[in-house]
Amino acid sequence: MMKATKHCQIRQKQRNVSNPVIALALSCGTNIKNSDKVVLKKAEVEGLYNCLVDLMKQLERG
């Protein structure tokens, strides 16, 4: 897993982004070419959301 840079931590505070979102981006995000930035693409977020919804449905049934 990548580490958050000092710049990332400053932006996180400015934009009021929670630590779990940063951890998610660092573990599941995509590196931007020729940059130290990591982003969560819309398709990745939708995929994670759908997996969580399916898991919640299974847990409710079980």
Contacts in CASP RR format, 6 or more apart in sequence:
PFRMAT RR
TARGET T0000
AUTHOR 0000-0000-0000
METHOD contacts of the structure
MODEL  1
MMKATKHCQIRQKQRNVSNPVIALALSCGTNIKNSDKVVLKKAEVEGLYN
CLVDLMKQLERG
1 23 0 8 1.000
1 26 0 8 1.000
1 27 0 8 1.000
2 26 0 8 1.000
2 38 0 8 1.000
3 26 0 8 1.000
4 12 0 8 1.000
4 22 0 8 1.000
4 26 0 8 1.000
5 36 0 8 1.000
8 22 0 8 1.000
11 17 0 8 1.000
12 19 0 8 1.000
12 22 0 8 1.000
24 40 0 8 1.000
24 48 0 8 1.000
25 38 0 8 1.000
25 39 0 8 1.000
25 40 0 8 1.000
26 38 0 8 1.000
28 40 0 8 1.000
28 44 0 8 1.000
28 48 0 8 1.000
29 38 0 8 1.000
29 39 0 8 1.000
29 40 0 8 1.000
29 41 0 8 1.000
29 44 0 8 1.000
30 38 0 8 1.000
30 39 0 8 1.000
30 40 0 8 1.000
30 41 0 8 1.000
30 44 0 8 1.000
31 37 0 8 1.000
31 38 0 8 1.000
32 38 0 8 1.000
32 39 0 8 1.000
END
